[in-house]
Amino acid sequence: MKKILLVVTQSDLGGAQRYVAILAHFFAQRGDDVSVAAGGNKNGKLLRQLDAAGIKTFHLSHLVRNINPLQDIRAIFELSALCKKLKPSVVHLNSSKAGVVGSIAAHRAGVPTVLYTAHGFVFNEPLPAWKKFLYIIAERYTAKFKTKIICVSQRDQQTAAENAIAPAEKLIVIHNGVEPAQLLTRQEARSKLGLPADKFIIGSIASFYPTKGIDHLIDAMAILKKQQIACLLALIGNGPQRSKIETKISRLELTDTVLLLGQHEEAEKLLLAFDIFVLPSVKEGLPFSLLDAMAAGVPVVATAVGGIGEVIQNGVNGFLVEPANPSALAIALSKLSRDMNNTRALATRAQKDTQNNFSQKQMLERTSQLYR
């Protein structure tokens, strides 16, 4: 039996938190002693769900997402104290801030194995040059305290190598993987979401952060409306940009076209409500929401960022467009909506590709080998 501590920067649900939850349940069921620590909201859904499942959880009050030198130093001491208390043989860090702060803390506490999954390196985001440089320096410095760095895509591994983040032998690619969800039928999902049964619906599931590119998707919907293409956009999710998104929807007179549906637990079960799934991100690692849509057999359009191009072959099992380009997004969405026979063929291929190459079982088998 191993003592394992999983750490993630924030406790509100997102891709990194889902990854942590999958690992926590897997290792707990295997008989390991598992704890999960997270910053951000102390009542976040990740901590509440794991606590309800009987997995030990800890809130890190000083671990915050943005750069804050005083809080970051406090977080190092807070997490180091937790490591000394729990004495884990493995600490697995998730997301950039937890990766930097946590690796120093685990090193101070003498943890023998320190793993880190970046979920897309933060310096790949559209940032000022000085801030990118700061993040790169932080990643380089703390890499020496890490046993292995898990890259969720070959693109992330390449980026890490190009920026001299760590020696090649420390970098390993393990793609995210999903299990097919127990899907609600189209009628059930639309009823649950309050969506009309007879409309063509483009959907997305995302946290409302700038990196998710929702503003570009709304611009694309304005283009489709001008072209008189009858469709609705349904957005599942929430986040700090919600008020900005609401303002933009109103300004572009899209209140009857773009529907904000809020957060839904187990949103992947609702995917059949959508005729097309779209992911307009400007930065990603390898998003679970995209893999979920492909596994559900929903046609997908996504931007060519992060590891998405390792999953989608343009025109074969989905459509790729360049990021931050509403016109390209509108063209792809229009093309799919007008040729549903070909669209369904793409979705069938995507479903098979996901089952064969991006399964949760494969992800867990490869990740668990690093815990030995």
Secondary structure, DSSP 8 states (H G I E B T S, - for coil): --EEEEEES--S-SHHHHHHHHHHHHHHHTT-EEEEEE-S-TT-HHHHHHHHTT-EEEE-TT--SS--HHHHHHHHHHHHHHHHHH--SEEEEESHHHHHHHHHHHHHTT-SEEEEE-SS-GGGSS--HHHHHHHHHHHHHHHTT-SEEEESSHHHHHHHHHTT-S-GGGEEE----B-------HHHHHHHHT--TTS-EEEEE---SGGG-HHHHHHHHHHHHHTT---EEEEE---TTHHHHHHHHHHTT-TTTEEEEE--TTGGGGGGG-SEEEE--SS-S--HHHHHHHHTT--EEEES-TTGGGT--BTTTBEEE-TT-HHHHHHHHHHHHH-HHHHHHHHHHHHHHHHHHSBHHHHHHHHHGGG-
